[in-house]
């Protein structure tokens, strides 16, 4: 239920507030929820709403989604390693 409410708030936020407010909420959701695939979808919506067309590489329709997917993979792996580290330290302290 929390995730659905968060998604509704996030979806409303990207249409009312500036892009960076929605992106900050996306980052919060990415660290708070497991497998937050909405990050990729909402990022694509933010890109389509707030991007400025241009001829540069950074304004390419391939560059931004690639960066978002890479960012998602990096954050998920870091998050899993942190949780794995916490679980190992907890089990070592419990044994001692």
Phi, psi and omega in degrees: 000323179298320183292321179295316178296318178297319179295320179295315178297318179296317180295320177291321182298320184290342177265340184259316186262170176297165185299326185289334177291316177296322179291324175296319176295324175299318179294321176298314179296325180296323179272339183272321184256151174279141178048060182276076182290344178299338178304316182290318183292311181293325176297322177295322177293316178299318179298318181290332179279319191249002181283152178252123181295141179196180182261356182286165180294322183292337178266009179290149180282354177261327185294310184296312177299327177296316178297319180295317180293319177296318177298319178298315180296318180296314181295321179294320179291321177295318180297318178294322178291323178293316179294320178297318179296317179297319180293322178293318180293326179293319181289327177291316178295327180290325179290320182286000000 
